[in-house]
């Protein structure tokens, strides 16, 4: 069964893990996600042997006030004070108390692409999807499989176990996206609001949105339709089997 489940209304990449995102009109999706997405990150001192050594918004919410942009093979970061640094500039590393690392395959928490619907953002009581740091934001529309539209309005839950064609790319929707304290960080101010995560925990079992892996690389663009193949009934929103150490 193939159904149109929505259209892309926004695309985002995050050139440096946990720093501000860039909104895009289109993006090339490879086996390792969107081009230039999370190809750099900062490793906390003394955590090199840790399974999750990254400096993230959980430790430094002001990371979201650092605005990176890819320039050739590197990234230029505009700091909150307006100064611009190459991502490998020792002065930037010193200010963050961490060292930069480039990862050609990306520094992802669980899978290379995250999808989220505007309906889930609204159902969670949020007004800004950027809090959830998705790659692909979808406005749900069209026909849904019987029993596949969960009460409360989290339509992408029904995509897990299927594939979605978006523009020239095909993605396998693998699992719900388990959330952490990162969602409480305001993307414009860096201020924390713990009620955002609390609302997700109480209303949807700590998950919001879905993670996907790439089946067919290709270009995606704002306005592309999202076509679901082999839809399944939405899973229970119980994240324990897919817990990850999130940091975005």
N, C-alpha and C positions, 0 to 999 in steps of 0.2 A: 504494500500500500504506500502510495506517495502522495503527500499533501503539502501545500504551501502553508507555512506556519507563521510567516511574517516577512518583514523587510529590514534591512540594516539602516539604522538611523544615526549611528556614530561608530567610528573606529578609533582605537587608541593604541599607542605603543609607549613603552617606558624604557628609554635608552639606558638609564641607570636604575638598577633595582631600588625601589622604594622612593625614588625622586619623582618629581612631577611628571605627568604624562603629556604626550603630544596628541592632539586630535588631528586626524588625517581624513582626506577625501577618499583615498584608496591606499591599498597596501599589497605588497607581494608576500604570499604565504609560502614558506618552504617547509621541509620536514621539521624544522626547528622553530616554527612559529612565524610571526610577522617579522619582516626585515627590520633589523636594528632594535628588536624588542629585548630588553634585559640582557644585552650583550656585555654590559659592564655591571659590576657590583663592588661594594666595599666590604672587606673582610676585617672583622674585629680582631684587635691585637690579642694574642694568646689563645685564639679560638681556631687556629689552623687545623687542628685535629678533630674539631667538633663536626658532627654530621650536618650542622646548620650554622656555619660561621658568619653569615651575612649580617651586616649592620642594616637594620630595617626601621620602619616607622614605629615599631614597638619600643625600640630603645631611643630613637631620635625622631619624634614627630615633626621636627622642623626640617627633616629631609624633603618633605613635600614642597617646601618653599624654595628648593634648589631646582632650577629649570634647565634641563639638559637638551641639547640638540646635536644630532649627528653631523659631523663635518668630515667627509672622506672616511678614513679608517679610524678616526678618533671621535670624541664627543667633547663639546664645549659646554661647560656648566656655568650658568649665571647664579651666583650665590645670593642670599637674601639682601646682602649689602650692596648689590648691584655689580660687584666685581665679577669678571669672567675668567674662568680657569680651564685649561685643558684638564680632562678627567684624571690624567696621570700627574698633574701638578702636585709636588710635595706640599705646597701651601694648602691646597684643598684637603689633602690627606691629614695634615696636621690639625686643621680646623675640625675635622670629623673624628679624629682619633682612630682612624682605620686606614687600611691601605687598599688601593684600587686593584681590581683583577678583571681581565677581559676573558670572556667565555664565548667562543664562537657558536656554541650550541645553546647558549642562553642559560640564565640562572632562574629556573622556574621552580615553583613550590611543588607542583604535582604533574602538570602537563603543559604543552607549549601554547595552547590557545584557551582563553576563557570567554564564555558567552553568557550574556545576561539579558533578560527582557525588561523593558520599561515597566511592564505590569508587575514584575517581581519587586522592582524598586519601589513602586507605589504601595504594593501590599506590605512591604516592610516598614512603611511609614516614612520613607526617606524622600527627599526632594532633589537630590543630586546624585546621579549614577556614578560620578567620578569617585565617590567614597569607596566604591567596590572594585575599582581598578580593572574593569573588564577590557578585553581586546575588542569584542564585537558586542554592540548594544543593539538589540532587536526590538522593534515594535511588533507585537504579536497581532496576527490578523488571519482571516480565512478560516478554513475548516480544521477542526481538531478531531483526533480519533476518539471514538466512544470511550468514556471513562478515563480519558487521558488529560482532562483539564482539571487540575486539582482544586478543591475548594479553597478559596482565599486568593486564587489568582497567581500561581507560579507555573506558567505553562511549560517552561523549559524542563521541568522535572520529567515530563512525558517523553523527552527526547533521549534520555539515557538508554543506551543499548542500541540506538539507531545511528544513522549517518545523516548529516545535513549537507546539502550542496549550497554553497554561498558564492555567487559569482563563478569564477573558474576553479575554486577550491572545493574539495570534499573533506569533511571532518567527521571523525567517529566520536560520538559523545560518550565519554567513558564513565563519568561519575559526577555526583553533586559536588559543588564547591564549598568545602567546610570553611567557615569564617573565623576570624580571630580579631584581636583588638585593633588591627589596622583600620577596620571600617569605621571606627570612632574618630578618626583623624579628619578634620575639615580640610579639604584640598586647597582652600584659599587662605586659611589662617594658621593651620597647623594645630589648632586647639582640639582637645579631646572631648568627646561626648560618649560616655559609656552606655547611654541609653540606646544607641543604635544597635550595638551587639546584643544587648539585653532583649530588645524587641525581636531580633532574629532568633535568639535562643528560645524564647517563649513561644514565638509564633510559627517557627519552621525548623526546629531541631538543629540550629546552628549552621544550616546550609542556605546558600542563596546563589543562584546561577549554576553553571555546569562547566566542567573541564572537558576539553576535547584534544584528540591527537589528529595528525594530518594523514589522510589517506591519499589524497591527490593534491599536490601543490598547485597554486594558481593565484590569480589576482582577485581581490575582493574590493568592493567600493560601496560607499554610502548609496543607498537606493536599491542595492541588489536584493532580489527575493531570497528567502531562506526556505529550502525545500527539504522536508523530512522524508526519509525512506525507512521502511520497516518500523513504524512507530510502535511503542509498547506502552502499557499502562504505567503511570507514574509510580516510582518506588516510594516506599516510606522514607521520610526525611530523617533518617537515623544515621548520623555521620560516623559512628564509632569505627566502622570497618574501613573508613577511608581517611582517618585522621592524619593530618599533616602539620608540620611546623611552619605555619604560614608567616609570610613577611612581605610578600608582594614586591 
